[in-house]
């Protein structure tokens, strides 16, 4: 059957004017989208993939950006060809949100906090489908049912802050699909969501695409996700398309070194690696030219494999030592309802009777979905959240009983790296001052001159440059900001660090660099880590042992490899099954199933 062309992008160039000069964010790219198919666009932050989608939607802010040249030809249902670039803003509104819709990356910032979720979806239906308010409400409730939102009527009247991240993303999908668009652009719709929620969202988008016979442009930095959903793939790097082809061709025989690096830097599930391969293992740049290194994906992975004998030797050595941290029957409960006199009558049991130990020098992984209690547990260990009951014994002392002066001294030895590096750095402080401040507070080193020298040394240890000392957080990328937060945590030379979802929102290639850095620093400084994440593949790569949490309780605990290969609980099995594996056999099965249905 002949494929029907729906969108042609020809020689598209989009530029932004900055203080440093003109940046060409999209550099002369061309591709086609066919009806009923999903096109995956993959690349790191700064590759131009999101700017490509905003160009198609004609949402480039002008100034500072503009579409310089090229065509975006949309084939309408009545076989007209319309160049979207040439349309006036008023003409474009007829198509935007109606025939071409978009799901944005961050649902919290895409939804208006002062309107209910129902009102925001109904607005699009009333505007584009010319329905009255009652009809729009009925359509909205049906859409909420389709996207499997629990209690659609409650969500209709709820404000964005009253919903979880996965629920907000479903509202965005309902809004985008409410007018039955011919083209749906999904810009990183599953970034930072739990793997189980991500798997549900991907299934949902596939199902809705088939129902209304639409086409999808799916944008992500993760080739594992692309394997689950796309028919064809475009790989972008620095504004250019470096490789394109069918999803099977890209995964079975990648040609460009950048594509190879994206495939190799995802933590493998069947092997244990010393470090993850990164972009520098496959290519280098000299004078703006990419020079390919003679490395295959298999060679890069095989060179870093740790044998079972090495893993067992490390595990046995760790277990024979003494625990640095002992958690005994820990509870952290929050009041959910109170009676007339203010006495709690119902509780949210965020952490409910949790007990385990952490050995000195160990990395203990803490994994589970959002709401399982893992972040609250991490914060309770550091006395950043109040414990209801139990003990936290750190190096022989109960953290929960310490008076303020002793607690301040203990904080030197217990640090945390938070999930969002931007909000955990003061935007008014240079990064040098941010790293130096803990040293000054705790009176470490004799004077500011020596402290500054130590900051410079820390910056080099996390692969940053000395000249970055005087710059502010907004001048750095997400991966660089996370390195700065790691340097700040290291500034007090702690014995114990909690990493709370510290790589969940990073590109897979940047994530690989940060994970490698954390392992390198653990070996150099003999740290003990608790590594918190919803991504079991990342936890398995980082951790010696793993604790699986669900609804405030420990589901199971043990060596990471053992839990992955032989999970004892259905919940753990669900987490494992939800991981996008990106295996050729799975892609072939999905393609065969799609064709046969």
Secondary structure as UniProt FT lines:
FT   STRAND          5..18
FT   TURN            19..20
FT   STRAND          21..34
FT   TURN            35..36
FT   STRAND          38..42
FT   TURN            45..46
FT   HELIX           49..56
FT   TURN            57..58
FT   TURN            62..64
FT   STRAND          65..75
FT   TURN            77..78
FT   STRAND          81..83
FT   HELIX           84..86
FT   HELIX           89..92
FT   TURN            93..95
FT   TURN            97..99
FT   STRAND          100..103
FT   HELIX           107..110
FT   TURN            113..114
FT   HELIX           117..129
FT   HELIX           133..146
FT   TURN            147..148
FT   HELIX           152..157
FT   HELIX           160..162
FT   HELIX           165..177
FT   TURN            178..179
FT   STRAND          183..187
FT   TURN            189..192
FT   HELIX           195..212
FT   STRAND          215..220
FT   HELIX           223..229
FT   STRAND          232..237
FT   TURN            238..239
FT   STRAND          240..246
FT   HELIX           247..252
FT   HELIX           257..264
FT   HELIX           279..281
FT   STRAND          283..286
FT   TURN            287..288
FT   STRAND          289..292
FT   HELIX           297..302
FT   TURN            303..304
FT   HELIX           308..320
FT   STRAND          323..338
FT   TURN            340..341
FT   STRAND          344..359
FT   TURN            360..361
FT   STRAND          363..367
FT   TURN            370..371
FT   HELIX           374..381
FT   TURN            382..383
FT   STRAND          389..394
FT   TURN            395..396
FT   STRAND          397..398
FT   HELIX           399..401
FT   HELIX           404..411
FT   TURN            412..413
FT   STRAND          414..417
FT   TURN            421..424
FT   TURN            427..428
FT   HELIX           431..441
FT   TURN            442..443
FT   HELIX           448..461
FT   TURN            462..463
FT   HELIX           466..470
FT   HELIX           473..475
FT   HELIX           478..490
FT   TURN            491..493
FT   STRAND          496..500
FT   TURN            502..505
FT   HELIX           508..525
FT   STRAND          528..533
FT   HELIX           536..542
FT   STRAND          545..550
FT   TURN            551..552
FT   STRAND          553..559
FT   HELIX           560..565
FT   HELIX           570..577
FT   HELIX           584..596
//
